[in-house]
């Protein structure tokens, strides 16, 4: 439960946090369709009136869990990269490591599996998940890359939206797939993350970094 609590804003009321943690645990254990709002209220130890005072329904509850978790991840990324003093490769490596650790948390992988399983039956939920999660991540990264471009760390002709897409694709490689399919244990995931992050940053730099004669980083 502690990992789930870390993903939720501290300013929320204790009852609201308890509802979101209980709901997330139920969704991960039973899937979206099988979970009722009654079950969430019982697990959270709150009344149905309290539950509905915070969330209009199950879809809003699931969306809130994803929205708050991803917002926390982006806020921590903002803190991590608050200064433009980091060389581009270092900034990308640290960002990749931060995001991979978030995306590959057991809880986030479980919620991702739930969404993939339920997307066809609940298209509105799938759209909400995409908007709150992957799309918000892409927009944040595009804006950050535009800032790097303005500071001369990316070439002026870089299409920052396409560059952001590329970087996100580099993060969702073989390790991400195997972890999502539960084909790798937690120790191997953690051990592999620094190498995957560095490889993603190096590949991005080779494709979108400044020209070698003007860059801080030179390549063979």
Secondary structure as UniProt FT lines:
FT   HELIX           2..6
FT   TURN            10..11
FT   HELIX           14..30
FT   TURN            32..34
FT   HELIX           37..44
FT   HELIX           48..54
FT   HELIX           58..80
FT   TURN            84..85
FT   HELIX           88..103
FT   HELIX           106..118
FT   TURN            119..121
FT   HELIX           123..130
FT   HELIX           131..135
FT   HELIX           136..150
FT   TURN            151..152
FT   TURN            156..157
FT   HELIX           160..171
FT   HELIX           174..180
FT   TURN            181..182
FT   HELIX           186..208
FT   TURN            212..214
//
